[in-house]
Amino acid sequence: MGFKDLVEKLDDILGDHDKGKSLALEELKRLEERLMEKQEKYRDRLTSGAPGETPAQTEVRLRVVEAQLAKLRELMEEDRLS
């Protein structure tokens, strides 16, 4: 799943949650795994200096993925407690 797809997927999940729809824990866990994979990929790209995009672009993507992971984990915890 690409970067933009992950961003859209989490936005959709957050929108559904705001509308009061129940969340599928399996789906949340799969999304968490994909986000962690992207996080690792971007960290590796920063340390290795891999070509393709500038370090600044990679840093922005890494920060976005880390923020999404935090939101997702907060959502999962909230769902678990309710």
C-alpha positions in Angstrom: 0.0 0.0 0.0 1.4 3.4 -1.0 2.0 6.4 1.2 -1.1 8.2 -0.1 -3.3 5.1 0.2 -2.3 4.7 3.9 -3.1 8.4 4.6 -6.5 8.0 3.0 -7.2 4.7 4.7 -6.6 6.2 8.2 -8.7 9.3 7.3 -11.5 7.0 6.3 -11.3 5.0 9.5 -11.2 8.2 11.6 -14.3 9.5 9.7 -16.2 6.3 10.3 -15.2 6.4 14.0 -16.5 10.0 14.2 -19.8 8.9 12.7 -20.1 6.3 15.5 -19.4 3.2 13.3 -17.7 0.3 15.1 -14.1 -0.4 14.2 -12.8 -3.8 13.0 -9.8 -4.6 15.2 -8.3 -6.8 12.5 -8.3 -4.0 10.0 -6.7 -1.6 12.5 -4.0 -4.1 13.2 -3.2 -4.6 9.5 -3.0 -0.8 9.0 -0.7 -0.6 12.0 1.6 -3.2 10.5 1.7 -1.3 7.2 2.4 2.0 8.9 5.2 0.4 10.9 6.7 -1.1 7.7 6.6 2.4 6.1 8.2 3.9 9.2 11.0 1.4 9.0 11.4 2.0 5.3 11.7 5.8 5.7 14.1 5.5 8.6 16.3 3.2 6.5 16.1 5.5 3.5 17.3 8.4 5.7 20.3 6.5 7.1 21.3 5.0 3.8 20.9 8.0 1.7 18.9 6.0 -0.9 18.1 7.9 -4.1 14.6 8.7 -5.2 13.6 11.6 -3.0 15.3 14.3 -1.0 16.0 13.7 2.7 13.6 16.5 3.5 10.8 14.7 1.6 11.6 11.4 3.4 11.6 13.2 6.8 8.2 14.7 6.1 6.8 11.3 5.2 8.4 9.7 8.3 6.8 12.4 10.5 3.4 11.8 8.9 3.6 8.1 9.3 4.7 8.5 13.0 1.7 10.8 13.6 -0.6 8.4 12.0 0.7 5.5 14.1 0.1 7.6 17.2 -3.5 8.4 16.1 -4.2 4.8 15.2 -2.8 3.5 18.5 -4.9 6.1 20.4 -7.9 5.0 18.5 -7.3 1.3 19.2 -6.8 2.0 22.9 -10.0 4.1 23.0 -11.9 1.3 21.2 -10.5 -1.3 23.6 -11.6 0.7 26.7 -15.1 1.2 25.5 
